[in-house]
């Protein structure tokens, strides 16, 4: 399967949240900071995630 890069679209939001949250939990676990976890849905706006002039999404097949 090839990896493709596409410009962000709202249709990817749920999958981006799923991928982010799963990886963030692992990252915080290795730092012994599990209690610091906040889901992307809760922090994306305050962190300005979608305020960048260009946001891309990597797809493997049809999955983020």
Gaussian input, Z-matrix of N, CA and C with variables (Angstrom, degrees):
# hf/3-21g

backbone

0 1
 N
 C     1     B1
 C     2     B2     1     A1
 N     3     B3     2     A2     1     D1
 C     4     B4     3     A3     2     D2
 C     5     B5     4     A4     3     D3
 N     6     B6     5     A5     4     D4
 C     7     B7     6     A6     5     D5
 C     8     B8     7     A7     6     D6
 N     9     B9     8     A8     7     D7
 C    10    B10     9     A9     8     D8
 C    11    B11    10    A10     9     D9
 N    12    B12    11    A11    10    D10
 C    13    B13    12    A12    11    D11
 C    14    B14    13    A13    12    D12
 N    15    B15    14    A14    13    D13
 C    16    B16    15    A15    14    D14
 C    17    B17    16    A16    15    D15
 N    18    B18    17    A17    16    D16
 C    19    B19    18    A18    17    D17
 C    20    B20    19    A19    18    D18
 N    21    B21    20    A20    19    D19
 C    22    B22    21    A21    20    D20
 C    23    B23    22    A22    21    D21
 N    24    B24    23    A23    22    D22
 C    25    B25    24    A24    23    D23
 C    26    B26    25    A25    24    D24
 N    27    B27    26    A26    25    D25
 C    28    B28    27    A27    26    D26
 C    29    B29    28    A28    27    D27
 N    30    B30    29    A29    28    D28
 C    31    B31    30    A30    29    D29
 C    32    B32    31    A31    30    D30
 N    33    B33    32    A32    31    D31
 C    34    B34    33    A33    32    D32
 C    35    B35    34    A34    33    D33
 N    36    B36    35    A35    34    D34
 C    37    B37    36    A36    35    D35
 C    38    B38    37    A37    36    D36
 N    39    B39    38    A38    37    D37
 C    40    B40    39    A39    38    D38
 C    41    B41    40    A40    39    D39
 N    42    B42    41    A41    40    D40
 C    43    B43    42    A42    41    D41
 C    44    B44    43    A43    42    D42
 N    45    B45    44    A44    43    D43
 C    46    B46    45    A45    44    D44
 C    47    B47    46    A46    45    D45
 N    48    B48    47    A47    46    D46
 C    49    B49    48    A48    47    D47
 C    50    B50    49    A49    48    D48
 N    51    B51    50    A50    49    D49
 C    52    B52    51    A51    50    D50
 C    53    B53    52    A52    51    D51
 N    54    B54    53    A53    52    D52
 C    55    B55    54    A54    53    D53
 C    56    B56    55    A55    54    D54
 N    57    B57    56    A56    55    D55
 C    58    B58    57    A57    56    D56
 C    59    B59    58    A58    57    D57
 N    60    B60    59    A59    58    D58
 C    61    B61    60    A60    59    D59
 C    62    B62    61    A61    60    D60
 N    63    B63    62    A62    61    D61
 C    64    B64    63    A63    62    D62
 C    65    B65    64    A64    63    D63
 N    66    B66    65    A65    64    D64
 C    67    B67    66    A66    65    D65
 C    68    B68    67    A67    66    D66
 N    69    B69    68    A68    67    D67
 C    70    B70    69    A69    68    D68
 C    71    B71    70    A70    69    D69
 N    72    B72    71    A71    70    D70
 C    73    B73    72    A72    71    D71
 C    74    B74    73    A73    72    D72
 N    75    B75    74    A74    73    D73
 C    76    B76    75    A75    74    D74
 C    77    B77    76    A76    75    D75
 N    78    B78    77    A77    76    D76
 C    79    B79    78    A78    77    D77
 C    80    B80    79    A79    78    D78
 N    81    B81    80    A80    79    D79
 C    82    B82    81    A81    80    D80
 C    83    B83    82    A82    81    D81
 N    84    B84    83    A83    82    D82
 C    85    B85    84    A84    83    D83
 C    86    B86    85    A85    84    D84
 N    87    B87    86    A86    85    D85
 C    88    B88    87    A87    86    D86
 C    89    B89    88    A88    87    D87
 N    90    B90    89    A89    88    D88
 C    91    B91    90    A90    89    D89
 C    92    B92    91    A91    90    D90
 N    93    B93    92    A92    91    D91
 C    94    B94    93    A93    92    D92
 C    95    B95    94    A94    93    D93
 N    96    B96    95    A95    94    D94
 C    97    B97    96    A96    95    D95
 C    98    B98    97    A97    96    D96
 N    99    B99    98    A98    97    D97
 C   100   B100    99    A99    98    D98
 C   101   B101   100   A100    99    D99
 N   102   B102   101   A101   100   D100
 C   103   B103   102   A102   101   D101
 C   104   B104   103   A103   102   D102
 N   105   B105   104   A104   103   D103
 C   106   B106   105   A105   104   D104
 C   107   B107   106   A106   105   D105
 N   108   B108   107   A107   106   D106
 C   109   B109   108   A108   107   D107
 C   110   B110   109   A109   108   D108
 N   111   B111   110   A110   109   D109
 C   112   B112   111   A111   110   D110
 C   113   B113   112   A112   111   D111
 N   114   B114   113   A113   112   D112
 C   115   B115   114   A114   113   D113
 C   116   B116   115   A115   114   D114
 N   117   B117   116   A116   115   D115
 C   118   B118   117   A117   116   D116
 C   119   B119   118   A118   117   D117
 N   120   B120   119   A119   118   D118
 C   121   B121   120   A120   119   D119
 C   122   B122   121   A121   120   D120
 N   123   B123   122   A122   121   D121
 C   124   B124   123   A123   122   D122
 C   125   B125   124   A124   123   D123
 N   126   B126   125   A125   124   D124
 C   127   B127   126   A126   125   D125
 C   128   B128   127   A127   126   D126
 N   129   B129   128   A128   127   D127
 C   130   B130   129   A129   128   D128
 C   131   B131   130   A130   129   D129
 N   132   B132   131   A131   130   D130
 C   133   B133   132   A132   131   D131
 C   134   B134   133   A133   132   D132
 N   135   B135   134   A134   133   D133
 C   136   B136   135   A135   134   D134
 C   137   B137   136   A136   135   D135
 N   138   B138   137   A137   136   D136
 C   139   B139   138   A138   137   D137
 C   140   B140   139   A139   138   D138
 N   141   B141   140   A140   139   D139
 C   142   B142   141   A141   140   D140
 C   143   B143   142   A142   141   D141
 N   144   B144   143   A143   142   D142
 C   145   B145   144   A144   143   D143
 C   146   B146   145   A145   144   D144
 N   147   B147   146   A146   145   D145
 C   148   B148   147   A147   146   D146
 C   149   B149   148   A148   147   D147
 N   150   B150   149   A149   148   D148
 C   151   B151   150   A150   149   D149
 C   152   B152   151   A151   150   D150
 N   153   B153   152   A152   151   D151
 C   154   B154   153   A153   152   D152
 C   155   B155   154   A154   153   D153
 N   156   B156   155   A155   154   D154
 C   157   B157   156   A156   155   D155
 C   158   B158   157   A157   156   D156
 N   159   B159   158   A158   157   D157
 C   160   B160   159   A159   158   D158
 C   161   B161   160   A160   159   D159
 N   162   B162   161   A161   160   D160
 C   163   B163   162   A162   161   D161
 C   164   B164   163   A163   162   D162
 N   165   B165   164   A164   163   D163
 C   166   B166   165   A165   164   D164
 C   167   B167   166   A166   165   D165
 N   168   B168   167   A167   166   D166
 C   169   B169   168   A168   167   D167
 C   170   B170   169   A169   168   D168
 N   171   B171   170   A170   169   D169
 C   172   B172   171   A171   170   D170
 C   173   B173   172   A172   171   D171
 N   174   B174   173   A173   172   D172
 C   175   B175   174   A174   173   D173
 C   176   B176   175   A175   174   D174
 N   177   B177   176   A176   175   D175
 C   178   B178   177   A177   176   D176
 C   179   B179   178   A178   177   D177
 N   180   B180   179   A179   178   D178
 C   181   B181   180   A180   179   D179
 C   182   B182   181   A181   180   D180
 N   183   B183   182   A182   181   D181
 C   184   B184   183   A183   182   D182
 C   185   B185   184   A184   183   D183
 N   186   B186   185   A185   184   D184
 C   187   B187   186   A186   185   D185
 C   188   B188   187   A187   186   D186
 N   189   B189   188   A188   187   D187
 C   190   B190   189   A189   188   D188
 C   191   B191   190   A190   189   D189

   B1=1.4508
   B2=1.5178
   B3=1.2871
   B4=1.4567
   B5=1.5149
   B6=1.3089
   B7=1.4610
   B8=1.5194
   B9=1.3183
   B10=1.4605
   B11=1.5217
   B12=1.3082
   B13=1.4554
   B14=1.5160
   B15=1.3342
   B16=1.4507
   B17=1.5228
   B18=1.2992
   B19=1.4590
   B20=1.5236
   B21=1.3205
   B22=1.4607
   B23=1.5147
   B24=1.3241
   B25=1.4581
   B26=1.5330
   B27=1.3191
   B28=1.4665
   B29=1.5245
   B30=1.3140
   B31=1.4648
   B32=1.5258
   B33=1.3395
   B34=1.4578
   B35=1.5249
   B36=1.3107
   B37=1.4648
   B38=1.5265
   B39=1.3212
   B40=1.4628
   B41=1.5195
   B42=1.3171
   B43=1.4636
   B44=1.5291
   B45=1.3277
   B46=1.4632
   B47=1.5248
   B48=1.3124
   B49=1.4685
   B50=1.5265
   B51=1.3208
   B52=1.4597
   B53=1.5292
   B54=1.3281
   B55=1.4662
   B56=1.5266
   B57=1.3139
   B58=1.4646
   B59=1.5223
   B60=1.3238
   B61=1.4593
   B62=1.5249
   B63=1.3230
   B64=1.4650
   B65=1.5264
   B66=1.3258
   B67=1.4666
   B68=1.5203
   B69=1.3186
   B70=1.4763
   B71=1.5229
   B72=1.3295
   B73=1.4675
   B74=1.5270
   B75=1.3325
   B76=1.4748
   B77=1.5241
   B78=1.3282
   B79=1.4618
   B80=1.5267
   B81=1.3211
   B82=1.4643
   B83=1.5266
   B84=1.3258
   B85=1.4653
   B86=1.5220
   B87=1.3429
   B88=1.4662
   B89=1.5264
   B90=1.3086
   B91=1.4587
   B92=1.5300
   B93=1.3294
   B94=1.4746
   B95=1.5251
   B96=1.3235
   B97=1.4653
   B98=1.5330
   B99=1.3349
   B100=1.4579
   B101=1.5255
   B102=1.3194
   B103=1.4728
   B104=1.5243
   B105=1.3154
   B106=1.4637
   B107=1.5285
   B108=1.3358
   B109=1.4581
   B110=1.5254
   B111=1.3272
   B112=1.4593
   B113=1.5199
   B114=1.3352
   B115=1.4596
   B116=1.5239
   B117=1.3147
   B118=1.4591
   B119=1.5245
   B120=1.3071
   B121=1.4690
   B122=1.5360
   B123=1.3320
   B124=1.4655
   B125=1.5206
   B126=1.3356
   B127=1.4619
   B128=1.5347
   B129=1.3085
   B130=1.4721
   B131=1.5230
   B132=1.3091
   B133=1.4633
   B134=1.5219
   B135=1.3289
   B136=1.4696
   B137=1.5250
   B138=1.3260
   B139=1.4636
   B140=1.5255
   B141=1.3286
   B142=1.4594
   B143=1.5122
   B144=1.3226
   B145=1.4625
   B146=1.5221
   B147=1.3033
   B148=1.4612
   B149=1.5224
   B150=1.3230
   B151=1.4660
   B152=1.5265
   B153=1.3197
   B154=1.4596
   B155=1.5229
   B156=1.3273
   B157=1.4638
   B158=1.5276
   B159=1.3283
   B160=1.4631
   B161=1.5270
   B162=1.3264
   B163=1.4570
   B164=1.5176
   B165=1.3328
   B166=1.4490
   B167=1.5137
   B168=1.3271
   B169=1.4479
   B170=1.5298
   B171=1.3320
   B172=1.4648
   B173=1.5177
   B174=1.3336
   B175=1.4631
   B176=1.5227
   B177=1.3018
   B178=1.4591
   B179=1.5213
   B180=1.2991
   B181=1.4566
   B182=1.5203
   B183=1.3083
   B184=1.4681
   B185=1.5162
   B186=1.3260
   B187=1.4647
   B188=1.5109
   B189=1.3192
   B190=1.4706
   B191=1.5042
   A1=109.92
   A2=116.27
   A3=121.79
   A4=111.13
   A5=115.20
   A6=121.19
   A7=107.58
   A8=116.06
   A9=120.94
   A10=108.48
   A11=115.42
   A12=122.44
   A13=107.87
   A14=115.69
   A15=120.80
   A16=109.49
   A17=115.42
   A18=120.68
   A19=108.38
   A20=116.79
   A21=121.70
   A22=110.89
   A23=114.62
   A24=123.46
   A25=106.21
   A26=116.67
   A27=120.50
   A28=113.78
   A29=117.34
   A30=119.67
   A31=112.02
   A32=117.18
   A33=121.34
   A34=112.97
   A35=118.78
   A36=122.14
   A37=113.10
   A38=118.54
   A39=120.70
   A40=111.91
   A41=116.72
   A42=119.69
   A43=111.64
   A44=116.69
   A45=119.93
   A46=109.72
   A47=117.08
   A48=120.65
   A49=110.76
   A50=117.14
   A51=121.13
   A52=111.10
   A53=115.95
   A54=120.69
   A55=110.59
   A56=116.76
   A57=120.69
   A58=111.26
   A59=116.28
   A60=119.74
   A61=111.79
   A62=117.12
   A63=120.18
   A64=111.27
   A65=117.25
   A66=119.76
   A67=111.38
   A68=117.51
   A69=120.83
   A70=110.56
   A71=116.99
   A72=120.25
   A73=110.75
   A74=116.82
   A75=120.10
   A76=110.74
   A77=116.10
   A78=120.64
   A79=110.80
   A80=116.81
   A81=120.83
   A82=111.97
   A83=117.22
   A84=120.25
   A85=110.31
   A86=116.66
   A87=119.83
   A88=112.42
   A89=117.02
   A90=121.12
   A91=111.74
   A92=116.26
   A93=122.63
   A94=111.68
   A95=115.74
   A96=121.57
   A97=111.57
   A98=117.10
   A99=121.03
   A100=113.28
   A101=117.22
   A102=120.93
   A103=112.79
   A104=117.87
   A105=121.11
   A106=112.56
   A107=117.48
   A108=120.33
   A109=112.44
   A110=114.50
   A111=122.82
   A112=106.98
   A113=117.76
   A114=119.12
   A115=111.55
   A116=115.25
   A117=120.62
   A118=111.01
   A119=116.62
   A120=121.47
   A121=110.88
   A122=116.60
   A123=121.39
   A124=113.46
   A125=118.02
   A126=119.63
   A127=115.48
   A128=117.39
   A129=120.50
   A130=112.35
   A131=117.21
   A132=119.93
   A133=111.50
   A134=117.39
   A135=119.67
   A136=112.03
   A137=117.67
   A138=121.01
   A139=112.24
   A140=117.34
   A141=121.19
   A142=114.65
   A143=116.80
   A144=120.59
   A145=113.12
   A146=117.29
   A147=119.62
   A148=113.01
   A149=117.01
   A150=121.04
   A151=112.73
   A152=116.61
   A153=119.37
   A154=108.68
   A155=118.12
   A156=119.97
   A157=112.97
   A158=116.75
   A159=119.36
   A160=107.97
   A161=117.14
   A162=122.59
   A163=107.80
   A164=116.46
   A165=121.58
   A166=110.66
   A167=115.29
   A168=123.03
   A169=107.23
   A170=116.09
   A171=120.16
   A172=108.30
   A173=115.71
   A174=120.70
   A175=109.51
   A176=116.12
   A177=122.92
   A178=105.06
   A179=116.14
   A180=119.10
   A181=106.82
   A182=116.58
   A183=120.79
   A184=112.01
   A185=117.78
   A186=121.04
   A187=111.76
   A188=115.05
   A189=121.96
   A190=108.32
   D1=141.96
   D2=178.34
   D3=-94.16
   D4=149.85
   D5=172.25
   D6=-92.42
   D7=131.78
   D8=175.53
   D9=-120.08
   D10=153.93
   D11=178.63
   D12=-115.27
   D13=128.75
   D14=177.77
   D15=-128.47
   D16=155.85
   D17=173.79
   D18=-67.89
   D19=140.86
   D20=-179.17
   D21=-54.39
   D22=141.22
   D23=174.47
   D24=-140.83
   D25=148.27
   D26=-179.06
   D27=-54.72
   D28=-24.70
   D29=-179.14
   D30=-63.40
   D31=-17.51
   D32=180.00
   D33=-92.14
   D34=-6.80
   D35=-170.61
   D36=-54.89
   D37=-51.70
   D38=-176.62
   D39=-60.98
   D40=-40.00
   D41=179.92
   D42=-71.00
   D43=-37.25
   D44=176.02
   D45=-61.61
   D46=-43.47
   D47=177.83
   D48=-61.19
   D49=-43.23
   D50=-179.77
   D51=-60.67
   D52=-47.55
   D53=-178.98
   D54=-66.37
   D55=-46.59
   D56=179.85
   D57=-58.85
   D58=-50.62
   D59=-174.46
   D60=-63.44
   D61=-41.25
   D62=178.93
   D63=-63.64
   D64=-44.10
   D65=-178.47
   D66=-72.72
   D67=-35.71
   D68=179.39
   D69=-65.19
   D70=-39.52
   D71=177.91
   D72=-60.88
   D73=-41.98
   D74=178.16
   D75=-64.92
   D76=-44.41
   D77=179.58
   D78=-57.83
   D79=-47.57
   D80=-178.72
   D81=-68.60
   D82=-33.33
   D83=177.42
   D84=-61.18
   D85=-45.33
   D86=-179.23
   D87=-66.88
   D88=-21.08
   D89=177.32
   D90=-97.87
   D91=6.28
   D92=-177.25
   D93=55.99
   D94=40.43
   D95=-179.19
   D96=-126.18
   D97=34.87
   D98=-176.35
   D99=-52.90
   D100=-34.43
   D101=-177.91
   D102=-69.01
   D103=-12.62
   D104=-179.57
   D105=-84.51
   D106=-3.39
   D107=-176.47
   D108=-63.62
   D109=131.55
   D110=170.09
   D111=-132.16
   D112=132.75
   D113=-179.74
   D114=-66.34
   D115=150.42
   D116=-179.46
   D117=-55.56
   D118=-38.95
   D119=179.72
   D120=-53.58
   D121=-34.68
   D122=-176.72
   D123=-82.71
   D124=-25.24
   D125=-172.02
   D126=-117.20
   D127=-8.01
   D128=-174.71
   D129=-57.22
   D130=-43.98
   D131=-177.45
   D132=-67.35
   D133=-48.48
   D134=-178.33
   D135=-67.03
   D136=-26.56
   D137=177.23
   D138=-87.43
   D139=-4.90
   D140=176.52
   D141=69.71
   D142=28.62
   D143=-175.52
   D144=-52.80
   D145=-45.41
   D146=-175.01
   D147=-97.58
   D148=14.45
   D149=176.74
   D150=-88.74
   D151=-8.79
   D152=177.44
   D153=-64.05
   D154=147.80
   D155=-178.54
   D156=-65.54
   D157=-21.15
   D158=-179.05
   D159=-148.57
   D160=124.07
   D161=177.06
   D162=-124.63
   D163=127.89
   D164=179.37
   D165=-108.91
   D166=160.44
   D167=177.12
   D168=-129.20
   D169=130.86
   D170=175.13
   D171=-91.53
   D172=133.96
   D173=-179.82
   D174=-122.25
   D175=134.37
   D176=171.86
   D177=-111.65
   D178=108.81
   D179=-167.83
   D180=69.02
   D181=-122.91
   D182=176.83
   D183=-110.55
   D184=16.25
   D185=-176.81
   D186=-113.01
   D187=142.32
   D188=176.96
   D189=-67.95

